[in-house]
């Protein structure tokens, strides 16, 4: 009686190896630092007068949710707003107008401010957004 034990064929299970390989690839991709090759490695020169040419002058107009107007955080009427635009336009260098309206403000109030600033011939009218 010759009993031979048959050996089971050895197999290499590739699935766990692939899982480990994928984890390593993700790790290296997430921890890599990509450098922008278009950027020059320079140190700009220092200037004493940089950014001191002109002081930015602007007229800040606010509009709240009820449609009330504010100039520099002070409530004003429509007539006072028009007078402020006319006074600003009469200056030698008219300021720019920055409109800060609430997102729920009536659109007609915003249109009124834009229209009156154009009527006063103010050069720049901008609206602040987030």
PyMOL commands that set and color helices and strands:
alter all, ss='L'
color gray80, all
select helices_A, chain A and resi 15-31+78-89+107-119
alter helices_A, ss='H'
color red, helices_A
select strands_A, chain A and resi 58-63+69-71+74-76+96-101+125-127
alter strands_A, ss='S'
color yellow, strands_A
deselect
rebuild
show_as cartoon
